[in-house]
Amino acid sequence: MVSAITDVAYELSTRRREAADYAGALWAAHQGLLAAEENELLHRQVFLAHHAAGDVDALREAVARLARINEGLGGGVDMEAETAQLLRTLLPRTTVVR
């Protein structure tokens, strides 16, 4: 069931973002994160929506949220490579991403 929820949330978030409905994209991604807060595919959707909306502060807050979630998973887990690469692309160069 969780997989179905996250798949639908991802698809809806993508479609809303592509339609420049960033609030809708964020809403859809966050609905999926309610079912699986550690799902980095959905976190990447959140990052992309904040970036597309030009909200760097919200993007940084979302990155910090993912870092807190990852830290709480089994003594801490690293961010997925795709997520780290996306953040290197989206965040201003003065921000360091680990």
C-alpha positions in Angstrom: 0.0 0.0 0.0 2.8 2.4 0.9 4.4 1.9 -2.5 1.2 2.7 -4.3 0.7 5.9 -2.3 4.3 7.1 -2.9 4.0 6.2 -6.7 0.8 8.2 -7.1 2.2 11.1 -5.0 5.3 11.2 -7.2 3.3 11.1 -10.4 0.9 13.8 -9.3 3.8 16.0 -7.9 5.6 15.7 -11.2 2.6 16.6 -13.2 1.7 19.6 -11.0 5.3 20.9 -11.1 5.4 20.5 -14.9 2.2 22.6 -15.0 3.9 25.3 -12.8 1.6 24.5 -10.0 4.3 24.4 -7.3 1.9 24.5 -4.4 0.1 21.5 -5.9 3.4 19.7 -6.5 4.4 20.3 -2.9 1.1 19.1 -1.6 1.2 15.9 -3.6 4.8 15.1 -2.5 4.0 15.8 1.1 1.0 13.5 1.0 3.3 10.7 -0.1 5.8 11.6 2.6 3.1 11.1 5.2 3.2 7.4 4.2 7.0 7.2 3.9 8.8 10.1 5.3 12.2 8.7 4.3 11.3 8.4 0.6 14.0 10.4 -1.1 12.3 10.3 -4.5 9.5 12.4 -2.9 12.0 14.6 -1.1 13.6 15.3 -4.5 10.2 16.4 -5.8 9.9 18.8 -2.9 13.4 20.2 -3.6 12.5 20.6 -7.3 9.2 22.4 -6.6 10.9 24.8 -4.1 13.6 25.5 -6.6 11.2 26.1 -9.5 9.2 28.5 -7.3 12.4 30.3 -6.5 12.1 29.7 -2.8 15.7 28.9 -1.7 14.9 29.3 2.0 12.2 26.6 1.8 14.6 24.5 -0.2 17.2 24.7 2.5 14.6 23.9 5.2 13.5 20.8 3.2 17.1 19.7 2.9 17.5 20.1 6.7 14.3 18.1 7.3 15.7 15.2 5.1 19.0 15.3 7.0 17.1 15.0 10.3 15.1 12.1 9.0 18.2 10.3 7.7 20.0 10.9 11.0 17.2 9.2 12.8 17.2 6.1 10.7 19.2 3.3 12.3 21.9 5.5 13.7 22.1 7.7 10.5 22.1 6.9 6.8 23.7 8.8 4.0 21.7 10.7 1.5 21.1 8.8 -1.8 23.6 9.7 -4.6 20.8 11.1 -6.8 19.6 13.4 -4.0 23.1 14.7 -3.3 23.7 15.3 -7.0 20.4 17.2 -7.4 21.2 19.4 -4.4 24.6 20.2 -5.9 22.7 21.4 -9.0 19.9 23.3 -7.2 21.6 25.0 -4.2 23.8 28.1 -4.6 27.5 27.2 -4.7 28.1 28.8 -1.3 26.1 26.0 0.4 27.9 22.8 1.3 26.0 19.6 0.9 27.4 16.4 2.6 
